[in-house]
Amino acid sequence: MAFIFDFDGTLADSRECGLIATREAFFNLDLTVPSDETITYYMGIPIEQSFQEMALEPLNETDFDELLKLFRILYKEYEGQYVKLFDGIPEVLAQLSEIDDCFVASSKHSRVLLRNLDTLGIQPFFKDVVSADMVTYYKPHPESIFVLQERHQFPLHRAVMIGDATFDLQMGKSAGIRTCAVT
């Protein structure tokens, strides 16, 4: 079985970090700050898409790039304090990685994802990762799963997508694999 995990909200609780960094980035650029509910809803897709959806004001390319840059600075500043593994994750990953291969399909940028996996001490459990900057189409499109499948030649009928967001489950279903929702 190929175990494909989402990162945010599945392996690690990064909700508070994402909320704080998003609110501050929008506020510091004099943009309407999205509600916590709106921010949480869009946490399953890359900020390159979600921030466009959340912004009430029209953003030109320069303003949008500044928003993304500021968010990334703030997120990095707060992640050590707010991004934490969910209870039992190292133990579960240790068991699953002994059975078969584990992967991550995340909406994070690869630089941030790899930094988080390393900082949290779980990077060794994963055979490979696919991030938003490695695909053309974001979740819920199944491209991330297909990239992993092509690289590692696992049969799709022996794969499961494990995630917390609707986008994760839609991605798994679109790829024709099993899905497992976590709360």
Buried (B, 14 or more C-beta within 10 A) or exposed (E): BBBBBBBBBBBBBBBBBBBBBBBBBBEBBEBEBBEBEEBBBBBBBBBBBBBEEBBEEEBEEEBBEBBBEBBBEBBBBBBEEBBBBBEEBBEBBEEBBEEEBBBBBBBBBBEBBBBBBEEBEBBEBBBBBBBBEBBEEBBBBBBBBBBBBEEEEBEBEEBBBBBBBEBBBBBBBBBEBBBBBBE
